[in-house]
Amino acid sequence: MVRRRLGGGFTGGPVAGFSMVEVALGILLLGIAVLPLFTLFRQGTTGTVQTRDEVVAYGLAADVLHLARGLPFDDPLLAPGQREVPALAQVAGSATDPRFGRSLAVTEGQATGDRVPYRYKVLVARVAWESGGVARAIRLTGLVFRGKP
């Protein structure tokens, strides 16, 4: 068998290179090796989104508690019960993600005995959202108090 070399001469020796079958097998093996990497990237992205959502949720819950702690003890928002908390004022053009719902539960605590000079309320800020088709929620707890009259 005679093959033409790049140098322009003829020779009866073998020509260096890969056959089509070798190239196809190489591509197949490379694809099998790279496929788990794409799965890893997708799972990493999903984990990053979940972490970001949790950080945002804890920030929103902290905002609700900061708002509640800044109110007078007898403010209607701090009346015992559970209520939805509307979105706080927007700062510097930022928008609150509408997937996050915030609520505040207030329970008035009863101190035992007359020796305790305080009245207090336990605040539980709850933020709920849906991520990847899964309902998720976090809670942060706080306390407001004042001296007894």
Helices and strands as residue ranges (DSSP letters): E 3-4, E 10-11, H 20-69, G 76-78, E 81-84, E 101-109, E 118-131, E 134-147
